[in-house]
Amino acid sequence: MKKHPPIIAGILLGLLFIMSAVMVLFNLVKAPPPPEGSPAAQFFGAFGPTGYLTFVKLFELVGGLLVAIPKTRNLGLLVLGPIIINILAFHIFVTSGEGVLNPMLVIIVLLALYLLWVGRKDFAGLLN
């Protein structure tokens, strides 16, 4: 029974990032634009047309796939870690903390922290 929660958490976290990446990469859903002139609009004004968003979404796709597979979960967390930190930083600094309590963001952070806690012994070697 102890093996199942990390597997479920890894699959859930992986699917969240895979779905997000696929939606953007294949233009399946058009996101509503942020208010014109807002910091978020300026941020995405530079982010979208330059191809940087595609670059990030490719890493989300790869990281999501890696996290969903138990043997590659820690590598997936290393790929997704900076992306999760940037999502948090966007909501804290660009939107002035408005979206920090977004349920999806909270779920992503909690799943990632849980998986980091479960794999803490494997990550301890990186700190030495």
NORBEL-V950277 format. One record per residue. N is the residue number from 1. RES is the residue in one letter. SS is DSSP state (@ for helix, = for strand, . for the rest). OMEGA is omega as a letter, one per 40 degrees, with the letter a starting at -180 (none if undefined). D_FIRST is the distance of its C-alpha to the first C-alpha in whole Angstrom. Layout:
# NORBEL-V950277
n->N res->RES ss->SS omega->OMEGA d_first->D_FIRST
n->N res->RES ss->SS omega->OMEGA d_first->D_FIRST
This chain:
# NORBEL-V950277
n->1 res->M ss->. omega->a d_first->0
n->2 res->K ss->@ omega->a d_first->4
n->3 res->K ss->@ omega->a d_first->6
n->4 res->H ss->@ omega->a d_first->6
n->5 res->P ss->@ omega->i d_first->8
n->6 res->P ss->@ omega->i d_first->10
n->7 res->I ss->@ omega->i d_first->11
n->8 res->I ss->@ omega->i d_first->11
n->9 res->A ss->@ omega->i d_first->14
n->10 res->G ss->@ omega->i d_first->15
n->11 res->I ss->@ omega->i d_first->16
n->12 res->L ss->@ omega->i d_first->18
n->13 res->L ss->@ omega->i d_first->20
n->14 res->G ss->@ omega->a d_first->21
n->15 res->L ss->@ omega->i d_first->22
n->16 res->L ss->@ omega->a d_first->24
n->17 res->F ss->@ omega->i d_first->26
n->18 res->I ss->@ omega->a d_first->26
n->19 res->M ss->@ omega->i d_first->28
n->20 res->S ss->@ omega->a d_first->30
n->21 res->A ss->@ omega->a d_first->31
n->22 res->V ss->@ omega->i d_first->32
n->23 res->M ss->@ omega->a d_first->34
n->24 res->V ss->@ omega->a d_first->36
n->25 res->L ss->@ omega->a d_first->37
n->26 res->F ss->. omega->i d_first->38
n->27 res->N ss->. omega->a d_first->39
n->28 res->L ss->. omega->a d_first->37
n->29 res->V ss->. omega->i d_first->38
n->30 res->K ss->. omega->a d_first->41
n->31 res->A ss->. omega->i d_first->40
n->32 res->P ss->. omega->a d_first->42
n->33 res->P ss->. omega->i d_first->44
n->34 res->P ss->. omega->i d_first->44
n->35 res->P ss->. omega->a d_first->47
n->36 res->E ss->. omega->i d_first->50
n->37 res->G ss->. omega->a d_first->51
n->38 res->S ss->. omega->i d_first->48
n->39 res->P ss->@ omega->i d_first->46
n->40 res->A ss->@ omega->i d_first->44
n->41 res->A ss->@ omega->i d_first->46
n->42 res->Q ss->@ omega->i d_first->48
n->43 res->F ss->@ omega->a d_first->44
n->44 res->F ss->@ omega->i d_first->44
n->45 res->G ss->@ omega->i d_first->47
n->46 res->A ss->@ omega->a d_first->47
n->47 res->F ss->@ omega->a d_first->43
n->48 res->G ss->. omega->a d_first->44
n->49 res->P ss->. omega->a d_first->47
n->50 res->T ss->. omega->a d_first->47
n->51 res->G ss->. omega->a d_first->44
n->52 res->Y ss->@ omega->i d_first->41
n->53 res->L ss->@ omega->i d_first->39
n->54 res->T ss->@ omega->i d_first->39
n->55 res->F ss->@ omega->a d_first->38
n->56 res->V ss->@ omega->a d_first->35
n->57 res->K ss->@ omega->i d_first->34
n->58 res->L ss->@ omega->i d_first->33
n->59 res->F ss->@ omega->i d_first->31
n->60 res->E ss->@ omega->i d_first->29
n->61 res->L ss->@ omega->i d_first->29
n->62 res->V ss->@ omega->i d_first->28
n->63 res->G ss->@ omega->i d_first->26
n->64 res->G ss->@ omega->i d_first->24
n->65 res->L ss->@ omega->a d_first->23
n->66 res->L ss->@ omega->a d_first->22
n->67 res->V ss->@ omega->a d_first->20
n->68 res->A ss->@ omega->i d_first->18
n->69 res->I ss->. omega->a d_first->18
n->70 res->P ss->@ omega->a d_first->15
n->71 res->K ss->@ omega->a d_first->18
n->72 res->T ss->@ omega->a d_first->20
n->73 res->R ss->@ omega->a d_first->19
n->74 res->N ss->@ omega->i d_first->20
n->75 res->L ss->@ omega->i d_first->24
n->76 res->G ss->@ omega->i d_first->23
n->77 res->L ss->@ omega->i d_first->23
n->78 res->L ss->@ omega->i d_first->26
n->79 res->V ss->@ omega->a d_first->28
n->80 res->L ss->@ omega->a d_first->26
n->81 res->G ss->@ omega->i d_first->27
n->82 res->P ss->@ omega->i d_first->31
n->83 res->I ss->@ omega->i d_first->31
n->84 res->I ss->@ omega->i d_first->28
n->85 res->I ss->@ omega->i d_first->31
n->86 res->N ss->@ omega->i d_first->34
n->87 res->I ss->@ omega->i d_first->32
n->88 res->L ss->@ omega->a d_first->32
n->89 res->A ss->@ omega->i d_first->36
n->90 res->F ss->@ omega->a d_first->37
n->91 res->H ss->@ omega->i d_first->36
n->92 res->I ss->@ omega->a d_first->37
n->93 res->F ss->@ omega->a d_first->40
n->94 res->V ss->@ omega->i d_first->42
n->95 res->T ss->. omega->i d_first->41
n->96 res->S ss->. omega->i d_first->41
n->97 res->G ss->. omega->a d_first->38
n->98 res->E ss->. omega->a d_first->38
n->99 res->G ss->. omega->a d_first->35
n->100 res->V ss->. omega->a d_first->33
n->101 res->L ss->. omega->i d_first->31
n->102 res->N ss->. omega->a d_first->30
n->103 res->P ss->@ omega->a d_first->27
n->104 res->M ss->@ omega->i d_first->26
n->105 res->L ss->@ omega->i d_first->27
n->106 res->V ss->@ omega->i d_first->25
n->107 res->I ss->@ omega->i d_first->22
n->108 res->I ss->@ omega->a d_first->23
n->109 res->V ss->@ omega->a d_first->23
n->110 res->L ss->@ omega->i d_first->20
n->111 res->L ss->@ omega->i d_first->18
n->112 res->A ss->@ omega->i d_first->20
n->113 res->L ss->@ omega->i d_first->20
n->114 res->Y ss->@ omega->a d_first->16
n->115 res->L ss->@ omega->i d_first->16
n->116 res->L ss->@ omega->i d_first->19
n->117 res->W ss->@ omega->i d_first->17
n->118 res->V ss->@ omega->a d_first->14
n->119 res->G ss->. omega->a d_first->17
n->120 res->R ss->@ omega->i d_first->19
n->121 res->K ss->@ omega->i d_first->20
n->122 res->D ss->@ omega->a d_first->21
n->123 res->F ss->@ omega->a d_first->23
n->124 res->A ss->@ omega->i d_first->25
n->125 res->G ss->@ omega->i d_first->27
n->126 res->L ss->@ omega->a d_first->28
n->127 res->L ss->@ omega->a d_first->30
n->128 res->N ss->. omega->none d_first->31
